[in-house]
Each structure stands twice: as structure tokens, then as C-alpha cells.
Amino acid sequence: MIKDNLLKINSRINSVDHKHQVTLIAVSKTRSVDEVRVALDAGQIHFGENYLQEALEKIELLQDKDIVWHFIGPIQSNKTPKIAKNFDWVHSVDRIKIAERLNQQRPKVLGKLNVLLQVNIDNEDTKSGLFVDEIEEIVNQLDNLTNICLRGFMCIPRPDNSADSYKRMAKIMTKYPTLDTLSMGMSADMEEAIANGATLVRIGTDIFGKRMQK
Ligand SMILES: *Cc1c(COP(=O)(O)O)cnc(C)c1O
């Protein structure tokens, strides 16, 4: 089932005309370590997690595997030491304080931590992320932090007009030619995201099935 779903997702990715390479992140929040293993055995390499404690348990159990771990959930500042130590990518940086802590806490032996700034692309009150007019200042500030590497942006648009949101995100991206990563697209709208330049798509439901509430 998970294996078939991965095949289907990969062919959905290939069905969209795109110039950039697109990497599939299997969002494994709420999923068991056994489900992650099934995906891993089917060749999946990138996994995304939202909840730190749950993620750390899986990372520990799977430490002998070649997995690229992405942290995609909201970040409270007391969580940054463990995020800096255990993940390869962080998609949800939305204030300078968090970036500074990750930079300070990233162990040098692990190399730079890949960071994306989360953008509240539809200016929603309830959603985390930077407002569009805050992006430029924080991008400049991140230049001075040498243990993290700003790679691009992540957004979670309003579901009702996500194609339009992805277009706006892509346009912002063109202002930053040194950045190479756009994390956007979930199960319901990944094709729209890829058509607008997504390089990382984050898929949970269409790989592992419907989640229980969390
Ligand atoms: C849960 C989650 C996803 C995956 O969503 P699906 O609709 O299950 O594909 C992607 N991104 C983030 C930030 C998430 O929290």
C-alpha cells in the first residue's frame, strides 16, 4: 500500500512539466516507525516530522539508516538544541531568534543546517510564518550566521486558492537568485506547486493514508 502510493506520487511528480529537480518528502508525523521502514524499504529517503518528541524517537530507532530528516512543524525556542542536532533541514524558521539559536547550537561536525524561512503567504491571522514584507530584512540578517545555510522558503497556503499563492511565492523567490529551494505542495495540490517551481513537496496523506486527529 505505502509502496504503491509512493510509486503513484512519483509518477504524479513526473507528470508535471518542471525544470527544477523535485524531491519528495514523506511526511511521517503520527506514523509508526514500522510505516517509516516500509517507505524506506521502497526507496524513500527524505522524511518530514512536525512534533519533536515523536520525531526524536523515530530518529533514534532508525539511526543506522541513511535518512534525510526535515523538521516542518512550529518551533518553540526551547526545542532548538535538539532540532539543531538531529535534523538536516528545518523548513519552519519564522523569526531571527530561532535562526540565531539554531546557528549557535548546530554541532560543527554535522556541517551546516539547511534552513528555509516559512512565509505566511496569504497573511492569515492563525498561521505562523513571516509576512511578505518581513522577508528581506531577515534574509539579510541570516547572511551572518555561518552554521546554517539559508536555502529558500516554505509556505502553507490557504487551501482554497493555493495555485495563486504558489505563484506569488515563486515571484518572491526570483528576487533571491542565490536561493535554490521552495518547499511547497501537499497531497491535495502538489501539481500546482510543482508547476510553480516547488523543489520540495511534502506529502503525508497520499503516502500513508488518512491521519487520525493530531
Ligand atoms: C502534515 C503536513 C504536510 C502533509 O500534509 P498532507 O495533506 O497529509 O499531504 C505537509 N506540510 C506540513 C507543514 C504538514 O504539517
Ligand as a Chemical Component Dictionary entry (heavy atoms), coordinates in Angstrom:
data_LIG
# 
_chem_comp.id                   LIG 
_chem_comp.type                 NON-POLYMER 
_chem_comp.pdbx_formal_charge   0 
_chem_comp.three_letter_code    LIG 
# 
loop_
_chem_comp_atom.comp_id 
_chem_comp_atom.atom_id 
_chem_comp_atom.alt_atom_id 
_chem_comp_atom.type_symbol 
_chem_comp_atom.charge 
_chem_comp_atom.model_Cartn_x 
_chem_comp_atom.model_Cartn_y 
_chem_comp_atom.model_Cartn_z 
_chem_comp_atom.pdbx_ordinal 
LIG C1 C1 C 0 1.023  17.420 7.690 1  
LIG C2 C2 C 0 1.804  18.326 6.831 2  
LIG C3 C3 C 0 2.008  18.040 5.482 3  
LIG C4 C4 C 0 1.418  16.846 4.776 4  
LIG O1 O1 O 0 0.074  17.084 4.502 5  
LIG P1 P1 P 0 -0.816 16.022 3.690 6  
LIG O2 O2 O 0 -2.032 16.804 3.334 7  
LIG O3 O3 O 0 -1.096 14.900 4.624 8  
LIG O4 O4 O 0 -0.050 15.590 2.497 9  
LIG C5 C5 C 0 2.814  18.908 4.757 10 
LIG N1 N1 N 0 3.368  20.005 5.330 11 
LIG C6 C6 C 0 3.190  20.305 6.626 12 
LIG C7 C7 C 0 3.841  21.528 7.192 13 
LIG C8 C8 C 0 2.397  19.484 7.411 14 
LIG O5 O5 O 0 2.217  19.810 8.697 15 
# 
loop_
_chem_comp_bond.comp_id 
_chem_comp_bond.atom_id_1 
_chem_comp_bond.atom_id_2 
_chem_comp_bond.value_order 
_chem_comp_bond.pdbx_ordinal 
LIG C1 C2 SING 1  
LIG C2 C3 SING 2  
LIG C2 C8 DOUB 3  
LIG C3 C4 SING 4  
LIG C3 C5 DOUB 5  
LIG C4 O1 SING 6  
LIG O1 P1 SING 7  
LIG P1 O2 DOUB 8  
LIG P1 O3 SING 9  
LIG P1 O4 SING 10 
LIG C5 N1 SING 11 
LIG N1 C6 DOUB 12 
LIG C6 C7 SING 13 
LIG C6 C8 SING 14 
LIG C8 O5 SING 15 
# 
